[in-house]
Amino acid sequence: RQWQGQGNGKQLVALAAWQWRARGGQSLLIEALAENAGARRFYERLGARFLGVELGEDRRLSDAYYVLDDLAKFDKDCQAS
């Protein structure tokens, strides 16, 4: 928790988006535990579009799926680091 709220997560997503775009990628699919409300809010604040929830392979936990469509919006965050 001591590292939360400092922008580190956004920097990591920005770097992943930048590297994926450099390889020709256009969007990122994100999977998070449906029960992890904090992670889900984080991705939603980044602008990820919610796709839905599915029961996970272990049949005990559900997975929430999101997609980041506009990876170019993270370019400025990579250049700032």
PDB file of N, CA, C and O in Angstrom:
ATOM      1  N   ARG A   1       0.812  -1.205   0.000  1.00  0.00           N
ATOM      2  CA  ARG A   1       0.000   0.000   0.000  1.00  0.00           C
ATOM      3  C   ARG A   1       0.856   1.270   0.000  1.00  0.00           C
ATOM      4  O   ARG A   1       0.399   2.323  -0.444  1.00  0.00           O
ATOM      5  N   GLN A   2       2.066   1.178   0.484  1.00  0.00           N
ATOM      6  CA  GLN A   2       2.904   2.378   0.553  1.00  0.00           C
ATOM      7  C   GLN A   2       3.243   2.935  -0.826  1.00  0.00           C
ATOM      8  O   GLN A   2       3.596   4.107  -0.948  1.00  0.00           O
ATOM      9  N   TRP A   3       3.139   2.108  -1.862  1.00  0.00           N
ATOM     10  CA  TRP A   3       3.461   2.550  -3.216  1.00  0.00           C
ATOM     11  C   TRP A   3       2.239   3.001  -3.989  1.00  0.00           C
ATOM     12  O   TRP A   3       2.378   3.558  -5.077  1.00  0.00           O
ATOM     13  N   GLN A   4       1.050   2.780  -3.464  1.00  0.00           N
ATOM     14  CA  GLN A   4      -0.173   3.147  -4.172  1.00  0.00           C
ATOM     15  C   GLN A   4      -0.364   4.661  -4.196  1.00  0.00           C
ATOM     16  O   GLN A   4       0.028   5.371  -3.270  1.00  0.00           O
ATOM     17  N   GLY A   5      -0.973   5.132  -5.275  1.00  0.00           N
ATOM     18  CA  GLY A   5      -1.288   6.545  -5.396  1.00  0.00           C
ATOM     19  C   GLY A   5      -0.129   7.434  -5.807  1.00  0.00           C
ATOM     20  O   GLY A   5      -0.249   8.658  -5.768  1.00  0.00           O
ATOM     21  N   GLN A   6       0.985   6.847  -6.198  1.00  0.00           N
ATOM     22  CA  GLN A   6       2.162   7.632  -6.583  1.00  0.00           C
ATOM     23  C   GLN A   6       2.391   7.656  -8.087  1.00  0.00           C
ATOM     24  O   GLN A   6       3.355   8.260  -8.558  1.00  0.00           O
ATOM     25  N   GLY A   7       1.520   7.009  -8.840  1.00  0.00           N
ATOM     26  CA  GLY A   7       1.661   7.023 -10.292  1.00  0.00           C
ATOM     27  C   GLY A   7       2.487   5.885 -10.856  1.00  0.00           C
ATOM     28  O   GLY A   7       2.695   5.813 -12.067  1.00  0.00           O
ATOM     29  N   ASN A   8       2.962   4.991  -9.996  1.00  0.00           N
ATOM     30  CA  ASN A   8       3.800   3.888 -10.477  1.00  0.00           C
ATOM     31  C   ASN A   8       3.029   2.941 -11.383  1.00  0.00           C
ATOM     32  O   ASN A   8       3.550   2.511 -12.412  1.00  0.00           O
ATOM     33  N   GLY A   9       1.807   2.613 -11.021  1.00  0.00           N
ATOM     34  CA  GLY A   9       0.990   1.718 -11.842  1.00  0.00           C
ATOM     35  C   GLY A   9       0.717   2.306 -13.215  1.00  0.00           C
ATOM     36  O   GLY A   9       0.790   1.609 -14.227  1.00  0.00           O
ATOM     37  N   LYS A  10       0.401   3.598 -13.241  1.00  0.00           N
ATOM     38  CA  LYS A  10       0.150   4.253 -14.523  1.00  0.00           C
ATOM     39  C   LYS A  10       1.410   4.259 -15.383  1.00  0.00           C
ATOM     40  O   LYS A  10       1.335   4.080 -16.598  1.00  0.00           O
ATOM     41  N   GLN A  11       2.553   4.460 -14.763  1.00  0.00           N
ATOM     42  CA  GLN A  11       3.813   4.424 -15.507  1.00  0.00           C
ATOM     43  C   GLN A  11       4.063   3.046 -16.107  1.00  0.00           C
ATOM     44  O   GLN A  11       4.532   2.937 -17.240  1.00  0.00           O
ATOM     45  N   LEU A  12       3.752   1.992 -15.351  1.00  0.00           N
ATOM     46  CA  LEU A  12       3.944   0.634 -15.860  1.00  0.00           C
ATOM     47  C   LEU A  12       3.005   0.349 -17.038  1.00  0.00           C
ATOM     48  O   LEU A  12       3.418  -0.239 -18.037  1.00  0.00           O
ATOM     49  N   VAL A  13       1.755   0.764 -16.915  1.00  0.00           N
ATOM     50  CA  VAL A  13       0.803   0.575 -18.014  1.00  0.00           C
ATOM     51  C   VAL A  13       1.246   1.391 -19.228  1.00  0.00           C
ATOM     52  O   VAL A  13       1.167   0.915 -20.360  1.00  0.00           O
ATOM     53  N   ALA A  14       1.709   2.610 -18.993  1.00  0.00           N
ATOM     54  CA  ALA A  14       2.164   3.465 -20.091  1.00  0.00           C
ATOM     55  C   ALA A  14       3.341   2.833 -20.822  1.00  0.00           C
ATOM     56  O   ALA A  14       3.400   2.859 -22.051  1.00  0.00           O
ATOM     57  N   LEU A  15       4.266   2.270 -20.075  1.00  0.00           N
ATOM     58  CA  LEU A  15       5.425   1.626 -20.695  1.00  0.00           C
ATOM     59  C   LEU A  15       5.004   0.394 -21.495  1.00  0.00           C
ATOM     60  O   LEU A  15       5.490   0.173 -22.604  1.00  0.00           O
ATOM     61  N   ALA A  16       4.102  -0.404 -20.933  1.00  0.00           N
ATOM     62  CA  ALA A  16       3.606  -1.584 -21.656  1.00  0.00           C
ATOM     63  C   ALA A  16       2.886  -1.148 -22.934  1.00  0.00           C
ATOM     64  O   ALA A  16       3.070  -1.757 -23.989  1.00  0.00           O
ATOM     65  N   ALA A  17       2.069  -0.096 -22.842  1.00  0.00           N
ATOM     66  CA  ALA A  17       1.341   0.406 -24.014  1.00  0.00           C
ATOM     67  C   ALA A  17       2.308   0.907 -25.072  1.00  0.00           C
ATOM     68  O   ALA A  17       2.132   0.623 -26.257  1.00  0.00           O
ATOM     69  N   TRP A  18       3.314   1.639 -24.664  1.00  0.00           N
ATOM     70  CA  TRP A  18       4.311   2.191 -25.593  1.00  0.00           C
ATOM     71  C   TRP A  18       5.075   1.063 -26.296  1.00  0.00           C
ATOM     72  O   TRP A  18       5.273   1.101 -27.510  1.00  0.00           O
ATOM     73  N   GLN A  19       5.501   0.056 -25.517  1.00  0.00           N
ATOM     74  CA  GLN A  19       6.247  -1.059 -26.106  1.00  0.00           C
ATOM     75  C   GLN A  19       5.363  -1.879 -27.045  1.00  0.00           C
ATOM     76  O   GLN A  19       5.824  -2.333 -28.092  1.00  0.00           O
ATOM     77  N   TRP A  20       4.106  -2.068 -26.677  1.00  0.00           N
ATOM     78  CA  TRP A  20       3.196  -2.831 -27.526  1.00  0.00           C
ATOM     79  C   TRP A  20       2.931  -2.088 -28.835  1.00  0.00           C
ATOM     80  O   TRP A  20       2.892  -2.695 -29.905  1.00  0.00           O
ATOM     81  N   ARG A  21       2.750  -0.767 -28.741  1.00  0.00           N
ATOM     82  CA  ARG A  21       2.554   0.031 -29.956  1.00  0.00           C
ATOM     83  C   ARG A  21       3.779  -0.027 -30.854  1.00  0.00           C
ATOM     84  O   ARG A  21       3.648  -0.054 -32.077  1.00  0.00           O
ATOM     85  N   ALA A  22       4.963  -0.045 -30.264  1.00  0.00           N
ATOM     86  CA  ALA A  22       6.199  -0.124 -31.051  1.00  0.00           C
ATOM     87  C   ALA A  22       6.268  -1.433 -31.841  1.00  0.00           C
ATOM     88  O   ALA A  22       6.964  -1.516 -32.853  1.00  0.00           O
ATOM     89  N   ARG A  23       5.551  -2.442 -31.379  1.00  0.00           N
ATOM     90  CA  ARG A  23       5.507  -3.739 -32.067  1.00  0.00           C
ATOM     91  C   ARG A  23       4.273  -3.868 -32.958  1.00  0.00           C
ATOM     92  O   ARG A  23       3.991  -4.942 -33.489  1.00  0.00           O
ATOM     93  N   GLY A  24       3.544  -2.772 -33.116  1.00  0.00           N
ATOM     94  CA  GLY A  24       2.388  -2.773 -33.996  1.00  0.00           C
ATOM     95  C   GLY A  24       1.060  -3.028 -33.309  1.00  0.00           C
ATOM     96  O   GLY A  24       0.024  -3.083 -33.971  1.00  0.00           O
ATOM     97  N   GLY A  25       1.072  -3.182 -32.003  1.00  0.00           N
ATOM     98  CA  GLY A  25      -0.163  -3.421 -31.269  1.00  0.00           C
ATOM     99  C   GLY A  25      -1.061  -2.192 -31.264  1.00  0.00           C
ATOM    100  O   GLY A  25      -0.582  -1.060 -31.332  1.00  0.00           O
ATOM    101  N   GLN A  26      -2.345  -2.424 -31.186  1.00  0.00           N
ATOM    102  CA  GLN A  26      -3.296  -1.316 -31.209  1.00  0.00           C
ATOM    103  C   GLN A  26      -4.134  -1.211 -29.947  1.00  0.00           C
ATOM    104  O   GLN A  26      -4.695  -0.151 -29.667  1.00  0.00           O
ATOM    105  N   SER A  27      -4.231  -2.292 -29.179  1.00  0.00           N
ATOM    106  CA  SER A  27      -5.007  -2.261 -27.938  1.00  0.00           C
ATOM    107  C   SER A  27      -4.426  -3.279 -26.962  1.00  0.00           C
ATOM    108  O   SER A  27      -3.681  -4.178 -27.350  1.00  0.00           O
ATOM    109  N   LEU A  28      -4.779  -3.121 -25.699  1.00  0.00           N
ATOM    110  CA  LEU A  28      -4.332  -4.057 -24.666  1.00  0.00           C
ATOM    111  C   LEU A  28      -5.547  -4.671 -23.990  1.00  0.00           C
ATOM    112  O   LEU A  28      -6.477  -3.961 -23.607  1.00  0.00           O
ATOM    113  N   LEU A  29      -5.540  -5.975 -23.845  1.00  0.00           N
ATOM    114  CA  LEU A  29      -6.571  -6.669 -23.091  1.00  0.00           C
ATOM    115  C   LEU A  29      -6.062  -6.823 -21.664  1.00  0.00           C
ATOM    116  O   LEU A  29      -4.925  -7.237 -21.439  1.00  0.00           O
ATOM    117  N   ILE A  30      -6.912  -6.486 -20.709  1.00  0.00           N
ATOM    118  CA  ILE A  30      -6.545  -6.548 -19.302  1.00  0.00           C
ATOM    119  C   ILE A  30      -7.472  -7.516 -18.593  1.00  0.00           C
ATOM    120  O   ILE A  30      -8.687  -7.487 -18.786  1.00  0.00           O
ATOM    121  N   GLU A  31      -6.888  -8.371 -17.774  1.00  0.00           N
ATOM    122  CA  GLU A  31      -7.658  -9.312 -16.963  1.00  0.00           C
ATOM    123  C   GLU A  31      -7.341  -9.033 -15.499  1.00  0.00           C
ATOM    124  O   GLU A  31      -6.175  -8.955 -15.112  1.00  0.00           O
ATOM    125  N   ALA A  32      -8.370  -8.884 -14.699  1.00  0.00           N
ATOM    126  CA  ALA A  32      -8.208  -8.658 -13.263  1.00  0.00           C
ATOM    127  C   ALA A  32      -9.228  -9.515 -12.533  1.00  0.00           C
ATOM    128  O   ALA A  32     -10.276  -9.852 -13.083  1.00  0.00           O
ATOM    129  N   LEU A  33      -8.919  -9.861 -11.307  1.00  0.00           N
ATOM    130  CA  LEU A  33      -9.913 -10.569 -10.516  1.00  0.00           C
ATOM    131  C   LEU A  33     -11.132  -9.678 -10.344  1.00  0.00           C
ATOM    132  O   LEU A  33     -11.006  -8.514  -9.966  1.00  0.00           O
ATOM    133  N   ALA A  34     -12.298 -10.215 -10.616  1.00  0.00           N
ATOM    134  CA  ALA A  34     -13.528  -9.429 -10.508  1.00  0.00           C
ATOM    135  C   ALA A  34     -13.720  -8.905  -9.092  1.00  0.00           C
ATOM    136  O   ALA A  34     -14.295  -7.833  -8.900  1.00  0.00           O
ATOM    137  N   GLU A  35     -13.248  -9.645  -8.108  1.00  0.00           N
ATOM    138  CA  GLU A  35     -13.389  -9.257  -6.708  1.00  0.00           C
ATOM    139  C   GLU A  35     -12.416  -8.153  -6.291  1.00  0.00           C
ATOM    140  O   GLU A  35     -12.548  -7.596  -5.202  1.00  0.00           O
ATOM    141  N   ASN A  36     -11.440  -7.833  -7.147  1.00  0.00           N
ATOM    142  CA  ASN A  36     -10.435  -6.822  -6.817  1.00  0.00           C
ATOM    143  C   ASN A  36     -10.940  -5.443  -7.258  1.00  0.00           C
ATOM    144  O   ASN A  36     -10.588  -4.953  -8.331  1.00  0.00           O
ATOM    145  N   ALA A  37     -11.757  -4.841  -6.421  1.00  0.00           N
ATOM    146  CA  ALA A  37     -12.386  -3.555  -6.751  1.00  0.00           C
ATOM    147  C   ALA A  37     -11.356  -2.453  -6.975  1.00  0.00           C
ATOM    148  O   ALA A  37     -11.554  -1.591  -7.831  1.00  0.00           O
ATOM    149  N   GLY A  38     -10.279  -2.467  -6.233  1.00  0.00           N
ATOM    150  CA  GLY A  38      -9.247  -1.443  -6.392  1.00  0.00           C
ATOM    151  C   GLY A  38      -8.583  -1.499  -7.752  1.00  0.00           C
ATOM    152  O   GLY A  38      -8.384  -0.465  -8.391  1.00  0.00           O
ATOM    153  N   ALA A  39      -8.241  -2.692  -8.200  1.00  0.00           N
ATOM    154  CA  ALA A  39      -7.620  -2.850  -9.518  1.00  0.00           C
ATOM    155  C   ALA A  39      -8.598  -2.449 -10.617  1.00  0.00           C
ATOM    156  O   ALA A  39      -8.217  -1.811 -11.598  1.00  0.00           O
ATOM    157  N   ARG A  40      -9.841  -2.823 -10.445  1.00  0.00           N
ATOM    158  CA  ARG A  40     -10.838  -2.489 -11.459  1.00  0.00           C
ATOM    159  C   ARG A  40     -11.033  -0.987 -11.557  1.00  0.00           C
ATOM    160  O   ARG A  40     -11.142  -0.451 -12.659  1.00  0.00           O
ATOM    161  N   ARG A  41     -11.078  -0.297 -10.422  1.00  0.00           N
ATOM    162  CA  ARG A  41     -11.191   1.174 -10.449  1.00  0.00           C
ATOM    163  C   ARG A  41      -9.978   1.796 -11.119  1.00  0.00           C
ATOM    164  O   ARG A  41     -10.105   2.757 -11.878  1.00  0.00           O
ATOM    165  N   PHE A  42      -8.803   1.250 -10.838  1.00  0.00           N
ATOM    166  CA  PHE A  42      -7.568   1.753 -11.444  1.00  0.00           C
ATOM    167  C   PHE A  42      -7.650   1.696 -12.971  1.00  0.00           C
ATOM    168  O   PHE A  42      -7.368   2.687 -13.644  1.00  0.00           O
ATOM    169  N   TYR A  43      -8.032   0.553 -13.513  1.00  0.00           N
ATOM    170  CA  TYR A  43      -8.116   0.416 -14.968  1.00  0.00           C
ATOM    171  C   TYR A  43      -9.218   1.295 -15.554  1.00  0.00           C
ATOM    172  O   TYR A  43      -9.070   1.837 -16.649  1.00  0.00           O
ATOM    173  N   GLU A  44     -10.302   1.430 -14.833  1.00  0.00           N
ATOM    174  CA  GLU A  44     -11.386   2.301 -15.304  1.00  0.00           C
ATOM    175  C   GLU A  44     -10.933   3.767 -15.329  1.00  0.00           C
ATOM    176  O   GLU A  44     -11.283   4.513 -16.244  1.00  0.00           O
ATOM    177  N   ARG A  45     -10.160   4.173 -14.325  1.00  0.00           N
ATOM    178  CA  ARG A  45      -9.638   5.563 -14.313  1.00  0.00           C
ATOM    179  C   ARG A  45      -8.679   5.797 -15.478  1.00  0.00           C
ATOM    180  O   ARG A  45      -8.565   6.917 -15.976  1.00  0.00           O
ATOM    181  N   LEU A  46      -7.998   4.752 -15.907  1.00  0.00           N
ATOM    182  CA  LEU A  46      -7.088   4.877 -17.058  1.00  0.00           C
ATOM    183  C   LEU A  46      -7.843   4.933 -18.378  1.00  0.00           C
ATOM    184  O   LEU A  46      -7.254   5.196 -19.427  1.00  0.00           O
ATOM    185  N   GLY A  47      -9.141   4.687 -18.325  1.00  0.00           N
ATOM    186  CA  GLY A  47      -9.944   4.746 -19.539  1.00  0.00           C
ATOM    187  C   GLY A  47     -10.213   3.400 -20.173  1.00  0.00           C
ATOM    188  O   GLY A  47     -10.681   3.332 -21.310  1.00  0.00           O
ATOM    189  N   ALA A  48      -9.921   2.318 -19.448  1.00  0.00           N
ATOM    190  CA  ALA A  48     -10.176   0.989 -19.989  1.00  0.00           C
ATOM    191  C   ALA A  48     -11.683   0.765 -20.114  1.00  0.00           C
ATOM    192  O   ALA A  48     -12.466   1.172 -19.256  1.00  0.00           O
ATOM    193  N   ARG A  49     -12.054   0.119 -21.187  1.00  0.00           N
ATOM    194  CA  ARG A  49     -13.457  -0.194 -21.464  1.00  0.00           C
ATOM    195  C   ARG A  49     -13.765  -1.584 -20.913  1.00  0.00           C
ATOM    196  O   ARG A  49     -13.081  -2.558 -21.230  1.00  0.00           O
ATOM    197  N   PHE A  50     -14.802  -1.658 -20.086  1.00  0.00           N
ATOM    198  CA  PHE A  50     -15.208  -2.921 -19.464  1.00  0.00           C
ATOM    199  C   PHE A  50     -15.839  -3.835 -20.508  1.00  0.00           C
ATOM    200  O   PHE A  50     -16.729  -3.423 -21.252  1.00  0.00           O
ATOM    201  N   LEU A  51     -15.369  -5.081 -20.554  1.00  0.00           N
ATOM    202  CA  LEU A  51     -15.897  -6.056 -21.510  1.00  0.00           C
ATOM    203  C   LEU A  51     -16.852  -7.049 -20.859  1.00  0.00           C
ATOM    204  O   LEU A  51     -17.824  -7.478 -21.482  1.00  0.00           O
ATOM    205  N   GLY A  52     -16.584  -7.413 -19.622  1.00  0.00           N
ATOM    206  CA  GLY A  52     -17.460  -8.361 -18.949  1.00  0.00           C
ATOM    207  C   GLY A  52     -16.721  -9.173 -17.906  1.00  0.00           C
ATOM    208  O   GLY A  52     -15.521  -9.000 -17.689  1.00  0.00           O
ATOM    209  N   VAL A  53     -17.465 -10.067 -17.261  1.00  0.00           N
ATOM    210  CA  VAL A  53     -16.933 -10.925 -16.211  1.00  0.00           C
ATOM    211  C   VAL A  53     -17.217 -12.371 -16.587  1.00  0.00           C
ATOM    212  O   VAL A  53     -18.300 -12.701 -17.070  1.00  0.00           O
ATOM    213  N   GLU A  54     -16.225 -13.231 -16.357  1.00  0.00           N
ATOM    214  CA  GLU A  54     -16.387 -14.663 -16.591  1.00  0.00           C
ATOM    215  C   GLU A  54     -15.864 -15.423 -15.384  1.00  0.00           C
ATOM    216  O   GLU A  54     -14.952 -14.967 -14.695  1.00  0.00           O
ATOM    217  N   LEU A  55     -16.443 -16.569 -15.139  1.00  0.00           N
ATOM    218  CA  LEU A  55     -15.951 -17.444 -14.091  1.00  0.00           C
ATOM    219  C   LEU A  55     -14.589 -17.967 -14.502  1.00  0.00           C
ATOM    220  O   LEU A  55     -14.421 -18.458 -15.618  1.00  0.00           O
ATOM    221  N   GLY A  56     -13.620 -17.866 -13.615  1.00  0.00           N
ATOM    222  CA  GLY A  56     -12.257 -18.285 -13.920  1.00  0.00           C
ATOM    223  C   GLY A  56     -12.122 -19.781 -14.094  1.00  0.00           C
ATOM    224  O   GLY A  56     -13.050 -20.539 -13.811  1.00  0.00           O
ATOM    225  N   GLU A  57     -10.959 -20.200 -14.562  1.00  0.00           N
ATOM    226  CA  GLU A  57     -10.716 -21.614 -14.823  1.00  0.00           C
ATOM    227  C   GLU A  57     -10.843 -22.474 -13.574  1.00  0.00           C
ATOM    228  O   GLU A  57     -11.273 -23.624 -13.654  1.00  0.00           O
ATOM    229  N   ASP A  58     -10.474 -21.926 -12.421  1.00  0.00           N
ATOM    230  CA  ASP A  58     -10.541 -22.720 -11.197  1.00  0.00           C
ATOM    231  C   ASP A  58     -11.970 -22.801 -10.659  1.00  0.00           C
ATOM    232  O   ASP A  58     -12.231 -23.507  -9.684  1.00  0.00           O
ATOM    233  N   ARG A  59     -12.883 -22.083 -11.291  1.00  0.00           N
ATOM    234  CA  ARG A  59     -14.317 -22.098 -10.981  1.00  0.00           C
ATOM    235  C   ARG A  59     -14.623 -21.539  -9.587  1.00  0.00           C
ATOM    236  O   ARG A  59     -15.731 -21.720  -9.081  1.00  0.00           O
ATOM    237  N   ARG A  60     -13.656 -20.864  -8.964  1.00  0.00           N
ATOM    238  CA  ARG A  60     -13.898 -20.255  -7.653  1.00  0.00           C
ATOM    239  C   ARG A  60     -13.903 -18.738  -7.729  1.00  0.00           C
ATOM    240  O   ARG A  60     -14.636 -18.078  -6.991  1.00  0.00           O
ATOM    241  N   LEU A  61     -13.101 -18.194  -8.604  1.00  0.00           N
ATOM    242  CA  LEU A  61     -12.981 -16.742  -8.724  1.00  0.00           C
ATOM    243  C   LEU A  61     -13.386 -16.308 -10.128  1.00  0.00           C
ATOM    244  O   LEU A  61     -13.210 -17.051 -11.094  1.00  0.00           O
ATOM    245  N   SER A  62     -13.918 -15.119 -10.229  1.00  0.00           N
ATOM    246  CA  SER A  62     -14.314 -14.571 -11.531  1.00  0.00           C
ATOM    247  C   SER A  62     -13.256 -13.603 -12.027  1.00  0.00           C
ATOM    248  O   SER A  62     -12.577 -12.946 -11.238  1.00  0.00           O
ATOM    249  N   ASP A  63     -13.126 -13.522 -13.335  1.00  0.00           N
ATOM    250  CA  ASP A  63     -12.198 -12.600 -13.978  1.00  0.00           C
ATOM    251  C   ASP A  63     -12.974 -11.485 -14.663  1.00  0.00           C
ATOM    252  O   ASP A  63     -13.963 -11.733 -15.352  1.00  0.00           O
ATOM    253  N   ALA A  64     -12.516 -10.261 -14.466  1.00  0.00           N
ATOM    254  CA  ALA A  64     -13.088  -9.108 -15.155  1.00  0.00           C
ATOM    255  C   ALA A  64     -12.154  -8.748 -16.303  1.00  0.00           C
ATOM    256  O   ALA A  64     -10.933  -8.740 -16.141  1.00  0.00           O
ATOM    257  N   TYR A  65     -12.726  -8.453 -17.452  1.00  0.00           N
ATOM    258  CA  TYR A  65     -11.932  -8.138 -18.637  1.00  0.00           C
ATOM    259  C   TYR A  65     -12.184  -6.702 -19.078  1.00  0.00           C
ATOM    260  O   TYR A  65     -13.316  -6.219 -19.105  1.00  0.00           O
ATOM    261  N   TYR A  66     -11.087  -6.045 -19.421  1.00  0.00           N
ATOM    262  CA  TYR A  66     -11.115  -4.667 -19.902  1.00  0.00           C
ATOM    263  C   TYR A  66     -10.241  -4.584 -21.141  1.00  0.00           C
ATOM    264  O   TYR A  66      -9.409  -5.457 -21.386  1.00  0.00           O
ATOM    265  N   VAL A  67     -10.435  -3.525 -21.921  1.00  0.00           N
ATOM    266  CA  VAL A  67      -9.548  -3.269 -23.048  1.00  0.00           C
ATOM    267  C   VAL A  67      -9.186  -1.790 -23.046  1.00  0.00           C
ATOM    268  O   VAL A  67     -10.030  -0.922 -22.823  1.00  0.00           O
ATOM    269  N   LEU A  68      -7.915  -1.529 -23.301  1.00  0.00           N
ATOM    270  CA  LEU A  68      -7.442  -0.161 -23.528  1.00  0.00           C
ATOM    271  C   LEU A  68      -7.323  -0.004 -25.041  1.00  0.00           C
ATOM    272  O   LEU A  68      -6.476  -0.630 -25.679  1.00  0.00           O
ATOM    273  N   ASP A  69      -8.181   0.837 -25.599  1.00  0.00           N
ATOM    274  CA  ASP A  69      -8.222   1.016 -27.050  1.00  0.00           C
ATOM    275  C   ASP A  69      -7.254   2.079 -27.555  1.00  0.00           C
ATOM    276  O   ASP A  69      -6.676   1.935 -28.632  1.00  0.00           O
ATOM    277  N   ASP A  70      -7.079   3.139 -26.785  1.00  0.00           N
ATOM    278  CA  ASP A  70      -6.282   4.286 -27.229  1.00  0.00           C
ATOM    279  C   ASP A  70      -4.928   4.281 -26.538  1.00  0.00           C
ATOM    280  O   ASP A  70      -4.727   4.996 -25.556  1.00  0.00           O
ATOM    281  N   LEU A  71      -4.007   3.487 -27.042  1.00  0.00           N
ATOM    282  CA  LEU A  71      -2.695   3.366 -26.409  1.00  0.00           C
ATOM    283  C   LEU A  71      -1.841   4.610 -26.602  1.00  0.00           C
ATOM    284  O   LEU A  71      -0.939   4.867 -25.805  1.00  0.00           O
ATOM    285  N   ALA A  72      -2.107   5.379 -27.635  1.00  0.00           N
ATOM    286  CA  ALA A  72      -1.318   6.577 -27.909  1.00  0.00           C
ATOM    287  C   ALA A  72      -1.434   7.594 -26.783  1.00  0.00           C
ATOM    288  O   ALA A  72      -0.529   8.406 -26.591  1.00  0.00           O
ATOM    289  N   LYS A  73      -2.525   7.565 -26.040  1.00  0.00           N
ATOM    290  CA  LYS A  73      -2.698   8.558 -24.963  1.00  0.00           C
ATOM    291  C   LYS A  73      -1.684   8.364 -23.847  1.00  0.00           C
ATOM    292  O   LYS A  73      -1.518   9.249 -23.008  1.00  0.00           O
ATOM    293  N   PHE A  74      -0.998   7.217 -23.820  1.00  0.00           N
ATOM    294  CA  PHE A  74       0.007   6.971 -22.791  1.00  0.00           C
ATOM    295  C   PHE A  74       1.409   7.411 -23.200  1.00  0.00           C
ATOM    296  O   PHE A  74       2.331   7.372 -22.385  1.00  0.00           O
ATOM    297  N   ASP A  75       1.581   7.831 -24.460  1.00  0.00           N
ATOM    298  CA  ASP A  75       2.908   8.220 -24.938  1.00  0.00           C
ATOM    299  C   ASP A  75       3.527   9.314 -24.080  1.00  0.00           C
ATOM    300  O   ASP A  75       4.716   9.256 -23.769  1.00  0.00           O
ATOM    301  N   LYS A  76       2.743  10.302 -23.697  1.00  0.00           N
ATOM    302  CA  LYS A  76       3.292  11.418 -22.914  1.00  0.00           C
ATOM    303  C   LYS A  76       3.773  10.954 -21.548  1.00  0.00           C
ATOM    304  O   LYS A  76       4.716  11.523 -21.001  1.00  0.00           O
ATOM    305  N   ASP A  77       3.137   9.926 -20.990  1.00  0.00           N
ATOM    306  CA  ASP A  77       3.546   9.402 -19.697  1.00  0.00           C
ATOM    307  C   ASP A  77       4.887   8.681 -19.801  1.00  0.00           C
ATOM    308  O   ASP A  77       5.657   8.687 -18.840  1.00  0.00           O
ATOM    309  N   CYS A  78       5.181   8.069 -20.926  1.00  0.00           N
ATOM    310  CA  CYS A  78       6.468   7.404 -21.123  1.00  0.00           C
ATOM    311  C   CYS A  78       7.576   8.421 -21.316  1.00  0.00           C
ATOM    312  O   CYS A  78       8.695   8.219 -20.843  1.00  0.00           O
ATOM    313  N   GLN A  79       7.279   9.505 -22.000  1.00  0.00           N
ATOM    314  CA  GLN A  79       8.288  10.514 -22.263  1.00  0.00           C
ATOM    315  C   GLN A  79       8.635  11.295 -20.993  1.00  0.00           C
ATOM    316  O   GLN A  79       9.712  11.884 -20.901  1.00  0.00           O
ATOM    317  N   ALA A  80       7.731  11.301 -20.022  1.00  0.00           N
ATOM    318  CA  ALA A  80       7.967  12.047 -18.783  1.00  0.00           C
ATOM    319  C   ALA A  80       8.898  11.290 -17.850  1.00  0.00           C
ATOM    320  O   ALA A  80       9.468  11.884 -16.935  1.00  0.00           O
ATOM    321  N   SER A  81       9.066   9.967 -18.067  1.00  0.00           N
ATOM    322  CA  SER A  81       9.904   9.192 -17.161  1.00  0.00           C
ATOM    323  C   SER A  81      11.346   9.134 -17.594  1.00  0.00           C
ATOM    324  O   SER A  81      12.169   8.512 -16.922  1.00  0.00           O
TER     325      SER A  81
END
